[in-house]
């Protein structure tokens, strides 16, 4: 019998460090160890972006896929290679 206190349903949760999501934590740590204006703006911008995405219940990866689809279009460009034999 397995005596662990975890359940399979917990595997889909977002990773967090206390109350901060792991995706936001990386720019915050970068800002703490390399304090510059651009790292501060990066961490604030990342936090705002992920806060807005969480309100719409969209993950960062789904947002990036939708952004790529919006920029490049739905149809993929395929090139036909003409072989002269």
Secondary structure, DSSP 4 states (H G I P E B T S, - for coil): ----S--GGGGGSPPEETTEEHHHHHHHHHHHHS--HHHHHHHHHHHHHHHHHHHTT--HHHHHHHHHHHHH-SSPP--PPP---
